[in-house]
Amino acid sequence: MRTKICALCQMEATTLYRVQVTKGKDWIFVCTDCCKKVKLEPNYRYGGTWKGDRH
């Protein structure tokens, strides 16, 4: 199983969400907990789900 590090809390996770929180800025990968928080941002955009359990 593969993992990545959340761009916000630096925790390792097997499922992350590609999001944009600042208009025109880079996309970042965030964990489930951080995704719930950034969804409240006015410029939040969802760009897909990365899952580490795929082979």
Order of alpha helices (4+ residues) and beta strands (2+ residues): beta-beta-beta-beta-alpha-beta
